[in-house]
Every structure is written in structure tokens, then in C-alpha cells.
């Protein structure tokens, strides 16, 4: 469940347009509520420059009975996000899980481990991992796109993640009211009853403010911004 957050086979279907928004370091902390658990957890998400041409995107979430850590090392190739390494680890709430993916852009090959089994698959231009696609989505929303599609390595397979913009909405957070762009994941209702909605801060480089996931059984999971900063500047509320 925690893996949600934090969710096209060719470049033409998946290009993070960086002309309208640059990669800027950020750090955000969130409250995490899960309807089937009687307590609130914490989550943190950050993007840091590694001091070279690469970036590290991290997400960590913890509750009393569960924990998750997800990281993606990536770089920019022109206007395209290229994942380099992806790591995922989950503990608690059922079986622990750990997997990895490495992206070799010289040989165009992905190697990794899924369910303790090694695998390899071709690396196509435009492919992203389950963390870096979230950054591509953030940038594409900033660029004003209304419909987005991404080719994502999910386990040892490629999957297509589709999104559409629903419009603007004011969201009340711990730092005050923020102007956001509301986005939803587009799924085939005959294949999945899940509903995923995301809100991005329009005045703060489109940082993720809120995410809500509703499962087919009606149970839901929500993360909400508690505090954060973009490029070292603390996030504050919109003017009254």
C-alpha cells in the first residue's frame, strides 16, 4: 500500500519537458493515514543533487507496523529523465520485500532482482522506474501538459501509467492554503478499481502536496504535506 506514493514505450510518449520547469532540490515531510490502521505515520520525500550530473530521489514512510524506503538515482539527458539505479525495500505488514534495478544506457539493458530472482530486459528510450516517473509527472504538470503517459519498469515487466489533469484546487495543509493542480491516474475500470489522485503545488515548483489512494474494497491511504522546502526556501501559504 505504501508503495503507491508516492503512483508508453517510446520517447514520444514519455518526455519530461524541462523547458518549463527545472530540477530543483526539495525536501518534504508528510503525515500518512491508512484507513485500516488507527494511527498516523510519517513520510519524507526529497530530491538532492549528488554534486555531479546525477540526482537522488528518495521516499521513506513509516508506521508502527510497516516501513518503506525507495530511492532512484537519475540524470538528465537533454530534456529526458534517465534512471540509473532503483532500490526498494519494504518491511512489516506481510512479507518483507526488496528489489533493485540498474539501467545501463551504454548497452541499453536493465538488470535487476525481483522476488529474489535476477532478471534482465531491454532498456528502451523513455523508460522510467517507479520513483523517477513521479518526478517526470511533476515536471510535465509544470509544463502545462493535460494528459501524460509513462513507460515504467514494474517488477520485471514494463507497464504503462496514464494520468490526466483535472484542474486547479486549493488544498489546506499544515503550512496553510496552497494553490494546486489536481491530477488523477487513468486506469481501465475493467482491469482495476483503484483510484489515485495527486495534488501538486503550483507556486512551489509543483511539489507533491497530497496523494490519495482508494482501493477496490474502499479502504484508502493518504499522505498530506506537513512542511517542506524547495531549493532551500521553506514552503509558505498562498497570500490571502
Secondary structure as GFF3:
##gff-version 3
##sequence-region A 1 240
A	DSSP	three_ten_helix	2	4	.	.	.	ID=ss1
A	DSSP	three_ten_helix	11	13	.	.	.	ID=ss2
A	DSSP	beta_strand	26	34	.	.	.	ID=ss3
A	DSSP	beta_strand	40	49	.	.	.	ID=ss4
A	DSSP	beta_strand	54	63	.	.	.	ID=ss5
A	DSSP	beta_strand	66	77	.	.	.	ID=ss6
A	DSSP	beta_strand	80	92	.	.	.	ID=ss7
A	DSSP	beta_strand	97	104	.	.	.	ID=ss8
A	DSSP	beta_strand	109	114	.	.	.	ID=ss9
A	DSSP	beta_strand	117	122	.	.	.	ID=ss10
A	DSSP	beta_strand	127	128	.	.	.	ID=ss11
A	DSSP	alpha_helix	132	142	.	.	.	ID=ss12
A	DSSP	beta_strand	147	154	.	.	.	ID=ss13
A	DSSP	beta_strand	157	173	.	.	.	ID=ss14
A	DSSP	beta_strand	176	186	.	.	.	ID=ss15
A	DSSP	beta_strand	195	201	.	.	.	ID=ss16
A	DSSP	beta_strand	207	214	.	.	.	ID=ss17
A	DSSP	beta_strand	220	230	.	.	.	ID=ss18
A	DSSP	beta_strand	233	234	.	.	.	ID=ss19
###
